[in-house]
Amino acid sequence: MVSDSFERTAVVVEDDSDIRELLALTLSMVGFNIIETASGKEALALVREHQPDLITLDLNLPDLDGMEVCRQLRPMTDAYIVMVTARVEEIERVLGLEIGADDFIVKPFSPREVRARVAAMFRRPRNLAESSAGPATDSSTTGGASASASSVAAGSPASPSAASSVAGASAAGHPDGGGAVVVHGALSVDIEGRVAWLDGEELALTKIEFDLLATLITGPRRVWTRESLLARVWGEGWTDDHHLVEVHIRNLRKKLGEDTREPRFIRTVRGVGYRLVPVT
């Protein structure tokens, strides 16, 4: 269940009044304040005004297509976006994920499914340092790097020599003059601040893209299987949905300016998963 230790807001965008009422009731029962609308245009205004934590978005809206609403929403919010649709074609799911959706719920759905999917999203570590002892600490695959990476990622005191032992990652001054970050070649990642830079320029990453990058950079020697990335970034119960990882890795690579034939940062290990390209 989603924690109710602090108040969260959800914007429910749905033109079918029965489904809208069901979603609103389901989310309110797990602690969300609900804002409802049947309009894509109004949804954009409401999200801009209220900055919610969660958005459920119908794809068949009367004024704007849900895909277009999602495309416009993503630059203005880092809220989780769940698309609610009767469409089941893979191309729709792929397109939605590529423009910034975090998950899909297919109609008809049960309140239990909605609660489970929302709870899984909110279990994702927003601060990867908090979960450094999680699934990523398998010593047989990390090459002993995880403990050192965790100390750097958490911003704890670490000497440059200790930090640089993490497969080329090192502690360095924050590009904006703040605390320590994890550095891997031209990449700099502030785990606690959830900010990443490439060649000194800030990257516009979604929650999932940042969590994937932070996971990779705090275990740079490890080959991350798709299952381990799903468990680390999406949470338990997602280990069969490899396509989620592939789509978001592709989006992350685009933002890193990657050439997949000669990757600069993220290398595909065929039949296994992904790892960072060693710093030379």
MITORRO-547192 format. One line per 10 residues: for each residue x, y, z negated of N, C-alpha, C. Coordinates in Angstrom, 2 decimals, padded with zeros to 5 digits. Layout:
<atoms>
X Y Z X Y Z X Y Z  ...
</atoms>
This chain:
<atoms>
000.84 -001.20 000.00 000.00 000.00 000.00 000.87 001.25 000.00  000.41 002.29 000.69 001.14 003.55 000.71 001.17 004.15 -000.69  002.34 004.56 -001.11 002.47 005.14 -002.44 001.67 006.43 -002.55  001.00 006.59 -003.71 000.26 007.82 -003.94 000.94 008.67 -005.00  002.27 008.51 -005.13 003.00 009.29 -006.11 003.04 010.76 -005.75  002.81 011.08 -004.51 002.64 012.47 -004.13 001.64 012.52 -002.97  001.08 013.68 -002.77 -000.03 013.84 -001.84 000.46 013.84 -000.40  -000.25 013.09 000.45 000.04 013.06 001.87 -001.18 013.50 002.65  -000.94 013.99 003.86 -002.02 014.47 004.72 -002.00 013.69 006.02  -003.19 013.33 006.50 -003.33 012.66 007.79 -004.31 013.44 008.65
-003.95 013.63 009.92 -004.86 014.20 010.89 -005.40 013.06 011.76  -006.71 012.88 011.75 -007.36 011.82 012.51 -007.97 012.44 013.76  -007.47 012.04 014.92 -007.93 012.61 016.19 -008.68 011.51 016.95  -010.00 011.63 016.99 -010.83 010.56 017.55 -012.20 011.14 017.92  -012.64 010.90 019.18 -013.91 011.47 019.61 -015.10 010.57 019.29  -014.87 009.32 018.96 -015.96 008.43 018.54 -016.19 008.63 017.04  -017.35 009.13 016.68 -017.59 009.51 015.29 -017.53 008.32 014.34  -017.97 007.15 014.79 -017.93 005.96 013.92 -016.50 005.54 013.64  -015.67 005.52 014.69 -014.28 005.13 014.49 -013.54 006.18 013.68  -013.85 007.45 013.95 -013.21 008.52 013.19 -013.54 008.40 011.70
-014.80 008.09 011.40 -015.22 007.94 010.00 -014.52 006.73 009.36  -014.40 005.64 010.11 -013.73 004.45 009.58 -012.26 004.73 009.28  -011.57 005.39 010.20 -010.17 005.73 009.97 -010.01 006.68 008.79  -010.87 007.68 008.72 -010.79 008.64 007.62 -011.01 007.96 006.28  -012.00 007.08 006.21 -012.28 006.37 004.96 -011.12 005.45 004.59  -010.61 004.72 005.58 -009.51 003.78 005.33 -008.28 004.50 004.79  -007.93 005.62 005.41 -006.73 006.35 004.99 -006.94 007.09 003.67  -008.14 007.59 003.45 -008.40 008.28 002.18 -008.32 007.32 001.00  -008.66 006.04 001.24 -008.62 005.04 000.17 -007.19 004.73 -000.27  -006.20 005.05 000.56 -004.80 004.84 000.16 -004.09 006.17 -000.10
-004.87 007.19 -000.37 -004.30 008.42 -000.92 -004.07 009.58 000.02  -004.53 009.48 001.27 -004.32 010.59 002.20 -005.44 011.63 002.09  -005.05 012.89 002.19 -006.02 013.94 002.47 -006.29 013.91 003.97  -007.54 013.95 004.36 -007.91 013.74 005.76 -008.38 015.03 006.41  -007.85 015.28 007.61 -008.32 016.36 008.47 -008.77 015.70 009.77  -010.00 015.95 010.18 -010.56 015.26 011.34 -010.81 016.20 012.50  -010.67 015.67 013.71 -011.05 016.42 014.90 -011.33 015.44 016.04  -012.19 015.86 016.95 -012.48 015.07 018.15 -011.81 015.65 019.39  -011.01 016.70 019.19 -010.44 017.45 020.31 -008.93 017.40 020.30  -008.33 017.14 021.46 -006.88 017.17 021.58 -006.31 018.56 021.36
-006.98 019.57 021.93 -006.50 020.94 021.76 -006.55 021.37 020.30  -007.64 021.01 019.62 -007.75 021.36 018.20 -006.72 020.59 017.38  -006.43 019.35 017.78 -005.43 018.56 017.07 -004.08 019.26 017.08  -003.71 019.83 018.22 -002.42 020.54 018.31 -002.38 021.70 017.33  -003.47 022.43 017.23 -003.53 023.57 016.30 -003.50 023.11 014.85  -004.23 022.03 014.54 -004.30 021.53 013.17 -002.94 021.00 012.71  -002.26 020.30 013.58 -000.93 019.77 013.22 000.04 020.91 013.00  -000.01 021.91 013.87 000.87 023.06 013.72 000.61 023.78 012.39  -000.66 023.86 011.99 -001.03 024.57 010.76 -000.72 023.76 009.51  -001.03 022.46 009.51 -000.98 021.67 008.28 000.26 020.81 008.14
001.01 020.58 009.23 002.21 019.74 009.19 001.95 018.44 008.41  001.10 017.58 008.95 000.73 016.34 008.24 001.86 015.33 008.23  001.66 014.29 007.44 002.62 013.19 007.36 002.29 012.09 008.37  001.01 012.01 008.77 000.54 010.95 009.65 -000.49 011.52 010.62  -000.45 011.05 011.86 -001.44 011.43 012.87 -001.93 010.15 013.53  -003.24 009.92 013.52 -003.80 008.85 014.35 -004.42 009.52 015.57  -004.10 009.00 016.74 -004.40 009.71 017.98 -005.09 008.80 018.98  -006.36 009.08 019.25 -007.09 008.35 020.28 -006.53 008.74 021.65  -006.43 007.78 022.55 -005.91 008.08 023.88 -006.97 008.63 024.83  -008.23 008.35 024.55 -009.32 008.79 025.45 -010.08 009.95 024.82
-009.51 011.13 024.89 -010.13 012.32 024.32 -010.87 013.09 025.41  -011.88 013.87 025.04 -012.70 014.54 026.06 -012.00 015.70 026.76  -011.00 016.31 026.12 -010.40 017.50 026.72 -008.98 017.26 027.24  -008.14 016.63 026.42 -006.76 016.33 026.83 -006.52 014.83 026.71  -005.75 014.27 027.64 -005.37 012.88 027.53 -004.49 012.70 026.30  -004.70 011.58 025.57 -003.95 011.35 024.35 -002.45 011.32 024.57  -002.00 010.82 025.71 -000.57 010.80 026.01 -000.01 012.22 026.08  -000.77 013.12 026.69 -000.33 014.50 026.80 -000.32 015.16 025.42  -001.32 014.84 024.60 -001.34 015.38 023.24 -000.11 014.92 022.48  000.22 013.63 022.59 001.41 013.09 021.92 002.67 013.80 022.40
002.78 013.99 023.70 003.96 014.65 024.26 004.13 016.05 023.69  003.01 016.77 023.52 003.09 018.12 022.97 003.29 018.13 021.46  002.80 017.09 020.79 002.93 017.02 019.34 004.36 016.77 018.89  005.07 015.90 019.60 006.34 015.43 019.07 007.36 016.54 018.82  007.48 017.56 019.70 008.46 018.61 019.38 008.09 019.47 018.17  006.82 019.45 017.77 006.41 020.34 016.69 006.27 019.64 015.34  006.41 018.31 015.30 006.22 017.60 014.03 007.06 016.34 014.00  007.47 015.95 012.79 008.12 014.65 012.64 007.20 013.66 011.96  005.90 013.94 011.96 004.91 013.03 011.39 004.92 011.70 012.15  004.54 010.64 011.47 004.31 009.37 012.15 003.07 009.52 013.04
003.18 009.07 014.28 002.06 009.13 015.21 001.65 007.71 015.58  000.38 007.39 015.28 -000.16 006.08 015.62 -001.23 006.28 016.69  -001.02 005.71 017.85 -001.99 005.80 018.92 -003.06 004.73 018.74  -004.32 005.13 018.86 -005.45 004.23 018.71 -006.11 004.10 020.07  -006.18 002.89 020.60 -006.59 002.75 021.99 -007.26 001.41 022.26  -008.11 001.40 023.27 -008.67 000.14 023.77 -007.80 -000.41 024.89  -006.83 000.37 025.34 -005.93 -000.06 026.41 -004.93 -001.06 025.85  -004.67 -002.11 026.59 -003.75 -003.13 026.10 -002.58 -003.35 027.06  -002.54 -002.61 028.17 -001.47 -002.80 029.14 -000.12 -002.42 028.53  000.90 -003.21 028.85 002.23 -002.95 028.31 002.74 -001.59 028.73
002.44 -001.16 029.95 002.96 000.12 030.43 002.46 001.27 029.57  001.22 001.16 029.06 000.70 002.21 028.18 001.49 002.25 026.88  001.79 001.07 026.32 002.55 001.02 025.07 003.95 001.57 025.27  004.58 001.18 026.38 005.94 001.66 026.65 005.96 003.17 026.81  005.02 003.70 027.59 004.97 005.15 027.80 004.73 005.88 026.49  003.80 005.37 025.69 003.52 006.00 024.40 004.73 006.04 023.50  005.46 004.93 023.43 006.67 004.89 022.60 007.74 005.83 023.13  007.84 005.92 024.45 008.87 006.77 025.04 008.61 008.25 024.80  007.35 008.66 024.67 007.07 010.08 024.45 006.92 010.42 022.97  007.13 009.43 022.09 007.21 009.78 020.68 006.28 009.08 019.73
005.40 008.19 020.20 004.53 007.46 019.28 005.36 006.47 018.46  004.89 006.21 017.24 005.58 005.26 016.38 004.95 003.88 016.41  003.65 003.82 016.69 002.97 002.53 016.70 001.66 002.65 017.45  001.06 001.49 017.76 -000.23 001.41 018.41 -001.18 000.58 017.57  -002.45 000.97 017.54 -003.51 000.13 016.99 -004.54 -000.05 018.10  -004.86 -001.29 018.41 -005.78 -001.59 019.51 -007.18 -001.80 018.98  -008.14 -001.11 019.59 -009.55 -001.29 019.23 -010.06 -002.60 019.80  -010.92 -003.33 019.08 -011.37 -003.05 017.71 -010.30 -003.45 016.69  -010.27 -002.78 015.55 -009.27 -003.06 014.54 -009.97 -003.18 013.19  -009.27 -003.72 012.23 -009.81 -003.83 010.87 -009.14 -002.81 009.97
-009.82 -002.33 008.94 -009.18 -001.43 007.98 -007.92 -002.04 007.37  -007.92 -003.35 007.16 -006.74 -004.00 006.59 -005.53 -003.85 007.51  -005.75 -003.99 008.83 -004.65 -003.82 009.78 -004.12 -002.40 009.74  -005.02 -001.42 009.69 -004.59 -000.02 009.64 -003.75 000.22 008.39  -004.23 -000.24 007.26 -003.48 -000.05 006.01 -002.11 -000.71 006.07  -002.07 -001.92 006.63 -000.79 -002.64 006.69 000.21 -001.92 007.60  -000.26 -001.45 008.74 000.65 -000.77 009.67 001.14 000.56 009.10  000.24 001.30 008.47 000.64 002.58 007.88 001.62 002.35 006.73  001.32 001.35 005.89 002.22 001.06 004.78 003.60 000.66 005.29  003.65 -000.12 006.37 004.94 -000.53 006.94 005.73 000.67 007.42
005.06 001.63 008.06 005.76 002.83 008.54 006.33 003.63 007.39  005.54 003.79 006.33 006.01 004.61 005.22 007.03 003.89 004.34  007.23 002.60 004.59 008.32 001.91 003.91 009.65 002.12 004.61  009.62 002.67 005.83 010.88 002.93 006.51 011.72 003.89 005.69  013.00 003.60 005.55 013.84 004.50 004.75 014.05 005.83 005.45  013.48 006.90 004.89 013.73 008.23 005.46 015.16 008.66 005.17  015.70 008.14 004.08 017.11 008.38 003.75 017.79 007.02 003.73  018.58 006.72 004.77 019.18 005.40 004.89 020.10 005.11 003.73  020.63 006.13 003.06 021.53 005.88 001.94 020.81 005.17 000.81  019.48 005.40 000.67 018.73 004.80 -000.40 018.61 003.30 -000.23
018.80 002.79 001.01 018.59 001.37 001.25 019.88 000.68 001.68  021.02 001.22 001.27 022.29 000.67 001.71 022.51 -000.74 001.21  021.76 -001.15 000.18 021.90 -002.51 -000.33 020.90 -003.45 000.29  020.19 -003.00 001.32 019.14 -003.79 001.95 019.70 -004.80 002.92  018.90 -005.13 003.95 019.30 -006.19 004.87 020.63 -005.96 005.56  021.11 -004.70 005.61 022.33 -004.41 006.37 023.60 -004.82 005.67  023.52 -005.34 004.43 024.73 -005.59 003.67 025.18 -007.03 003.73  024.83 -007.73 004.74 025.29 -009.11 004.93 026.79 -009.10 005.21  027.57 -009.54 004.23 029.02 -009.42 004.35 029.59 -010.25 005.48  028.84 -011.27 005.93 029.37 -012.10 007.00 029.37 -011.40 008.33
028.59 -010.30 008.46 028.53 -009.60 009.74 029.04 -008.19 009.68  029.22 -007.62 008.49 029.64 -006.23 008.40 031.14 -006.06 008.43  031.86 -007.12 008.28 033.31 -007.00 008.26 033.79 -006.22 007.05  032.99 -006.24 005.95 033.38 -005.56 004.73 033.21 -004.08 004.79  032.51 -003.56 005.81 032.44 -002.11 005.99 031.31 -001.47 005.25  030.27 -002.22 004.87 029.04 -001.60 004.38 029.24 -000.80 003.12  030.02 -001.32 002.17 030.16 -000.61 000.91 030.80 000.74 001.11  031.84 000.80 001.93 032.51 002.08 002.18 031.58 003.01 002.92  030.83 002.47 003.91 029.92 003.32 004.66 028.86 003.89 003.77  028.37 003.08 002.81 027.31 003.56 001.94 027.77 004.72 001.10
029.02 004.66 000.61 029.50 005.75 -000.23 029.62 007.03 000.55  030.02 006.93 001.81 030.10 008.14 002.62 028.72 008.64 002.94  027.82 007.71 003.34 026.47 008.12 003.74 025.73 008.76 002.62  025.95 008.28 001.39 025.21 008.82 000.25 025.74 010.16 -000.20  026.83 010.61 000.41 027.38 011.90 000.03 028.17 011.84 -001.26  028.50 010.61 -001.74 029.25 010.49 -002.96 030.70 010.85 -002.70  031.46 011.24 -003.75 032.84 011.62 -003.53 033.61 010.49 -002.88  034.31 010.78 -001.81 035.11 009.76 -001.12 036.28 010.45 -000.46  037.44 009.84 -000.57 038.61 010.44 000.06 038.55 010.22 001.55  039.20 011.09 002.37 039.21 010.88 003.81 039.77 009.52 004.19
040.75 009.02 003.43 041.33 007.72 003.78 040.32 006.61 003.57  039.53 006.68 002.48 038.52 005.65 002.23 037.45 005.70 003.28  037.04 006.91 003.65 035.98 007.03 004.64 036.44 006.55 005.99  037.68 006.89 006.36 038.14 006.54 007.69 038.36 005.05 007.85  038.32 004.29 006.74 038.46 002.85 006.85 037.22 002.19 007.43  036.14 002.93 007.55 034.90 002.36 008.06 034.92 002.39 009.58  035.72 001.53 010.16 035.76 001.33 011.62 035.79 002.63 012.39  036.58 003.59 011.93 036.70 004.83 012.66 035.78 005.91 012.16  034.83 005.59 011.29 033.97 006.62 010.72 034.75 007.32 009.61  034.50 008.61 009.43 035.23 009.33 008.40 034.37 010.41 007.80
034.74 010.86 006.60 034.05 011.97 005.97 034.60 013.26 006.55  033.72 014.19 006.82 034.17 015.47 007.37 033.25 016.56 006.90  033.69 017.78 007.05 032.85 018.90 006.68 031.61 018.96 007.54  030.52 019.32 006.95 029.26 019.51 007.66 029.46 020.59 008.73  028.97 020.37 009.97 029.15 021.38 011.02 028.60 022.74 010.65  027.64 022.78 009.73 027.09 024.05 009.30 027.64 024.48 007.95  028.70 023.82 007.50 029.36 024.24 006.27 028.83 023.56 005.04  028.03 022.48 005.16 027.46 021.81 004.01 028.35 020.70 003.51  027.72 019.58 003.04 028.46 018.50 002.42 029.00 017.52 003.44  029.38 016.33 002.92 030.02 015.33 003.75 029.04 014.67 004.71
029.55 014.28 005.85 028.76 013.56 006.84 029.56 012.34 007.27  028.91 011.43 007.98 029.61 010.29 008.57 029.96 010.65 010.00  031.22 010.45 010.37 031.71 010.84 011.68 032.17 009.60 012.43  031.77 009.51 013.68 032.21 008.42 014.55 032.53 009.04 015.91  033.78 009.32 016.13 034.17 010.01 017.35 033.52 011.39 017.41  032.79 011.65 018.50 032.14 012.95 018.67 030.81 013.05 017.96  030.38 011.95 017.31 029.11 011.95 016.59 029.33 012.29 015.12  028.47 013.14 014.58 028.47 013.46 013.16 027.05 013.30 012.65  026.87 012.57 011.54 025.53 012.29 011.03 025.47 012.60 009.54  024.60 013.51 009.18 024.31 013.82 007.78 023.14 012.94 007.37
023.42 011.85 006.65 022.38 010.89 006.32 021.32 011.50 005.42  021.76 012.18 004.36 020.80 012.76 003.41 020.00 013.88 004.05  020.66 014.71 004.84 019.97 015.83 005.48 019.21 015.44 006.73  019.41 014.19 007.21 018.73 013.67 008.39 018.96 014.58 009.60  020.24 014.89 009.83 020.62 015.71 010.97 021.81 015.03 011.64  021.83 015.05 012.96 022.95 014.48 013.71 023.43 015.48 014.74  024.75 015.43 015.02 025.35 016.33 016.00 026.18 015.52 016.99  026.19 015.94 018.22 027.04 015.37 019.25 027.89 016.49 019.81  029.21 016.36 019.69 030.13 017.41 020.12 029.75 018.76 019.53  029.29 018.73 018.27 028.94 019.96 017.56 027.56 020.50 017.83
026.81 019.89 018.76 025.46 020.33 019.08 024.45 019.43 018.38  023.46 020.04 017.71 022.45 019.26 016.99 021.58 018.48 017.97  021.32 017.22 017.62 020.47 016.36 018.44 019.03 016.43 017.97  018.10 016.48 018.91 016.67 016.49 018.59 016.18 015.05 018.57  016.27 014.41 017.40 015.91 013.01 017.28 014.59 012.84 016.55  013.84 011.82 016.94 012.65 011.45 016.19 013.08 010.69 014.93  012.11 010.42 014.03 012.42 009.66 012.82 013.09 008.34 013.15  012.50 007.60 014.08 013.01 006.27 014.40 014.39 006.36 015.04  014.56 007.29 015.96 015.86 007.45 016.61 016.94 007.78 015.58  016.62 008.66 014.64 017.61 009.00 013.61 017.92 007.78 012.75
016.89 007.05 012.33 017.11 005.88 011.48 017.94 004.82 012.19  017.71 004.64 013.49 018.53 003.69 014.25 019.98 004.15 014.31  020.19 005.43 014.61 021.55 005.95 014.69 022.25 005.87 013.34  021.54 006.24 012.27 022.13 006.19 010.93 022.48 004.77 010.53  021.63 003.82 010.90 021.90 002.42 010.61 023.16 001.96 011.34  023.25 002.26 012.62 024.41 001.85 013.41 025.70 002.48 012.88  025.64 003.76 012.53 026.87 004.47 012.17 027.34 004.13 010.76  026.44 003.65 009.90 026.87 003.24 008.56 027.26 001.77 008.51  027.16 001.07 009.64 027.68 -000.29 009.75 028.35 -000.45 011.09  029.38 000.35 011.39 029.91 000.46 012.75 030.58 -000.79 013.29
031.02 -001.69 012.40 031.66 -002.92 012.88 030.65 -004.04 013.10  029.47 -003.84 012.60 028.47 -004.90 012.64 027.76 -004.96 014.00  027.50 -006.17 014.46 026.57 -006.37 015.57 025.19 -006.50 014.97  024.33 -005.52 015.25 022.98 -005.49 014.67 022.03 -006.25 015.58  021.45 -007.32 015.08 020.44 -008.02 015.86 019.18 -007.18 015.93  018.34 -007.46 016.91 017.07 -006.74 017.00 016.23 -006.99 015.76  016.29 -008.21 015.23 015.52 -008.53 014.03 016.00 -007.72 012.83  017.32 -007.55 012.70 017.84 -006.79 011.56 017.50 -005.31 011.69  017.50 -004.78 012.91 017.12 -003.38 013.09 015.63 -003.18 012.82  014.81 -004.12 013.24 013.37 -004.03 012.95 013.13 -004.04 011.45
013.81 -004.94 010.74 013.63 -005.02 009.29 014.13 -003.77 008.60  015.25 -003.22 009.07 015.86 -002.06 008.42 015.09 -000.78 008.70  014.65 -000.59 009.94 014.04 000.67 010.35 012.51 000.63 010.27  011.92 -000.48 010.71 010.46 -000.57 010.71 009.91 -001.22 009.44  010.69 -002.04 008.78 010.23 -002.73 007.59 009.88 -004.19 007.87  009.65 -004.93 006.82 009.32 -006.35 006.96 008.02 -006.52 007.73  007.91 -007.63 008.43 006.69 -007.92 009.17 006.73 -007.49 010.62  007.88 -006.93 011.07 007.99 -006.45 012.46 009.04 -007.21 013.24  009.50 -008.34 012.71 010.68 -008.98 013.27 010.46 -009.64 014.62  009.24 -009.70 015.11 008.98 -010.31 016.42 008.82 -009.28 017.53
008.75 -008.00 017.19 008.44 -006.98 018.20 009.72 -006.35 018.71  010.53 -007.14 019.45 011.83 -006.66 019.92 011.70 -005.47 020.86  010.57 -005.37 021.55 010.41 -004.30 022.52 010.47 -002.93 021.87  010.01 -002.82 020.62 010.10 -001.55 019.90 011.55 -001.08 019.82  012.44 -001.99 019.46 013.85 -001.64 019.34 014.41 -001.22 020.69  014.12 -001.98 021.73 014.68 -001.71 023.05 014.25 -000.34 023.57  012.98 000.00 023.39 012.48 001.30 023.87 013.14 002.44 023.12  013.24 002.33 021.80 013.80 003.44 021.02 015.31 003.54 021.17  015.99 002.42 021.34 017.43 002.48 021.65 017.62 003.17 022.99  016.78 002.87 023.96 016.88 003.53 025.27 016.69 005.03 025.13
015.70 005.44 024.33 015.47 006.88 024.12 016.67 007.53 023.43  017.23 006.83 022.43 018.39 007.36 021.71 019.58 007.50 022.66  019.78 006.51 023.51 020.88 006.59 024.46 020.74 007.78 025.39  019.53 008.06 025.82 019.31 009.22 026.69 019.75 010.50 026.00  019.41 010.63 024.72 019.76 011.85 023.99 021.25 011.94 023.70  021.91 010.78 023.71 023.37 010.77 023.55 024.09 010.91 024.88  023.33 011.01 025.98 023.93 011.15 027.29 024.68 009.91 027.73  024.17 008.73 027.34 024.88 007.48 027.57 024.80 007.02 029.03  025.88 006.45 029.49 025.91 005.66 030.71 025.98 004.22 030.25  024.88 003.45 030.43 024.83 002.10 029.87 025.87 001.17 030.50
026.38 001.51 031.70 027.41 000.67 032.31 028.75 000.87 031.61  029.00 002.07 031.12 030.20 002.37 030.36 029.80 003.18 029.13  029.19 002.51 028.14 028.64 003.24 026.99 029.72 003.95 026.18  029.37 005.13 025.76 030.27 005.93 024.92 030.07 005.60 023.44  028.81 005.26 023.06 028.50 005.06 021.65 027.84 003.71 021.35  026.79 003.35 022.07 026.01 002.15 021.73 026.22 001.08 022.79  026.75 -000.05 022.35 027.02 -001.15 023.27 026.00 -002.27 023.04  025.47 -002.81 024.13 024.59 -003.98 024.05 025.44 -005.24 023.98  025.17 -006.06 022.97 025.80 -007.36 022.86 024.79 -008.37 023.37  025.01 -008.87 024.55 024.01 -009.68 025.24 023.56 -010.88 024.41
022.24 -011.01 024.34 021.65 -012.11 023.61 021.65 -011.95 022.11  022.20 -010.84 021.62 022.29 -010.63 020.17 021.62 -009.32 019.76  022.21 -008.18 020.18 021.67 -006.90 019.76 022.56 -005.75 020.17  022.93 -004.90 019.19 023.67 -003.68 019.50 024.74 -003.44 018.45  025.78 -002.70 018.88 026.82 -002.26 017.95 027.39 -000.94 018.48  028.10 -000.23 017.62 028.76 000.99 018.06 030.05 000.64 018.83  030.34 001.44 019.81 031.61 001.31 020.53 032.73 001.78 019.59  033.76 000.98 019.36 034.83 001.39 018.45 035.48 002.70 018.88  035.87 003.49 017.89 036.57 004.73 018.15 038.00 004.41 018.53  038.47 005.01 019.60 039.86 004.76 020.02 040.73 005.97 019.76
</atoms>
